[in-house]
Each structure stands twice: as C-alpha cells, then as structure tokens.
Amino acid sequence: MGPRTAVAPSKEMKAVAAAGCGGQERARLRSSSDGSRYSRRGVGLSGNSSSSPALSNPKSVLKRPVSTEELQTPGGPYIKKTFTIVGDAVGWGFVVRGSGPCHIQAVERCGPAAAAGMKVCQFVVSVNGLNVLNLDYRTVSNLILTGPRTVVMEVMEETDH
C-alpha cells in the first residue's frame, strides 16, 4: 500500500517520533488491525524508549450497549456528523471497536481525526459512503486501511440532554 500504510505487520503498535500539538515532541502510535494488544511507548529525542504506561485490551468507553435501531430512530438522542480525515504517515489517529454498531474507542489527541472533530463514544455509520452499522470493528478497520488516504466517515453522536 506504499508509504502511507498505517498497519504494522506485528500486533503491537509502534511509536514514531513526531511533532506534537503546540510544537512539543511526542510519540505517535501506529494502528494495529487485530486489536488484541497495543502499547504506548514514548520515543525521546535520543530514540530510547521511556517507561510510558502500556494498554492491553482496554475496556469499552461506552456507558451502555447501543443498538443500530436506537441509533436510527427518528427524533432519537443521536445526531449525525460527517468527518473528512486525511491520514498521515502514521495513520488516521483513532481506534474503532465494537460490533453492530462499532464505536470510536480512542482518538489521538493531536492526530488527523481529532483535528477533524472526531471524539470517543461516537458510533460509526458509514465509511466512504458504505453503510457499516452492522459490521464488526475488524471489517470497518480493514475498509479504512485498504481504502484511500482520505476517509469520509459518518458517525452518530449522543446529543447533550
């Protein structure tokens, strides 16, 4: 897939040094498509790994399960938003989890997805025009990873009551 590939062949995420928000040096994480394990390891200026916390199979960010029917109910507590996210050399800067519907589990603070306005707990409705409400996160991730560098995503977000 060329230099824009966001998935490393291993199951572990790899940290890549990049300029952070506000010009600070920070670590960027590469995506892992299988979701079985990922870790965060900072890369300093010298290239030595720091002792940052590791994450293994994090718990869902959702407060309760949500069905596709609930998301599609007219007048329901969800609003649709559309994001156009241009991936960079590391990826798109978000993690998808769940199944029918998938949700945004994590958003990298200064990554492309955060810049577009994506937030955790949003439900993925479509990827590049394809309805993905009934798909699992591995299938949705694969659609994103094998598609164009610019991804258009529709999500449903709970409205503030």
N, C-alpha and C positions, 0 to 999 in steps of 0.2 A: 504494500500500500504506500510505500515511499516514506519520506521523512516526517510526515505528519501523523504517523501511526501512534496511537495512544496506548496500546496494549503491549506490555512486555510479555515475552514467552513464559516467564515464571508466574507463579500465583501471587508472589509478593510484590507490593508496589515499590517502585524505585524512586528515590528522591533525586531531583535535579535542581541544581542551584539556579535561581532566577531572581530578578529584582522584585522586591515586594511592594506592597502599597506604601506610598509615601517615600519611596526610594530606599527602603530598608532591605537588606539581604535576607532571604528566607528560602525555605525548601519548597519545591513544587512536587506534587505526587503524581506518579503515573497511574493510570487506571488498571484495574485487574478485572477481567470479564467474568471470572467464575465466582467472585465474591466470597470464597471460602475463608480467606485470610488476607488482611492487609495491615501494613505497619507504617508508622511515620518515623522517619529518621532524618534529623536535620543534617544539612551539609554545610559546614562552615567554610570560611574563606580558604582554609588550608586543605579542604577536602576530607578532613577526618570526620567520622560520624560522631554526633553528640548523643547524649542519653535522653532523647525525647521519648514520651510515652508510646507504647505500641497498642494498637487496637486489633482485637480479634473478634470477628463476628459480633459487631456492636448490636445492641438491642434496637428495635424499631423506634423511630422518633414519633410514631403515631400514638395518639392517646387512646384510640379505639379503632376497631376494624371499620372500613367503609366499603360499601358495595358499589358496583358500577351503576346499579339502578338508582341509588341515592345520589350519586354524582350527576345523573342525567335528569333528575326530577325537576320539571319546570317550577320556578319560584323557590327552589331549594336554597340552602345556605351556602351554595358554592357559586363562584364566578369564574368565567373562562378568561385566561390570559394567553397571549401568544408571544413567544420569545424567539428571536433570531440570534443564534450563538455561533460565533466564528471560532473554531478550535484553533489552538496554538500548537507549538511543537510538543507540548506535554499532553494536551487533551482539551476537554471542554470545561473541566472544573466542577463536575458534580457526580454524585453517585445515585444510581437508581436501584431500588429494592422492591420486593413485594411481588404480588401476582394478582391480576384481575381485580382491581387496578394496581399498577405499580405506583410508587411514590418516590419523591426526591428525599433520599436519606441524608445526604450531606452536600453542601455547596462550599467549594473552596473560597475562602474569604476574598481573595483578590483575583480570582480566576475569571475566565470569559463568561461563565454562567452568572456569577454574582454581578458582573458589570452589566449584563442584560436584564437583571432584576429577579432572577430565579431565587427561590427560598426553599428551605426544608419544609416538609409536610405537604407540598403541592402534589397533586395526582396527575400522572401523565395520560393525556387523552390521545394525542397524535404525534407522530414523528414524521416530518417531511410529507405531511398530508395523509399518511396512513394511520387509520384508527388502531390504537394499541390497547384499548381499555381492557380487553380480555386476555392479554398476553402476559407472560411472566417476565421478570426483570432480565433474565439472560437473553431472551429473544429481543427485548427492547434495546438492551445494550448492544447486541450484535447489529441491529438495524442502524444504530448511531455510528458504531465503529466501522462498519463497512460502507457507509454512505458518504456523501460529500463532506468536505471540511466545514461548510456552513450548514447547520442543522436548524430547522424551524420546528419548534415544539409548542403544542397547545397543552396547557395544564389547567386544572381546576384548583382553585384556592378557596378555603373556607372564608366567608365574609365575617367581619367583626360584628358581633351582636350588639 
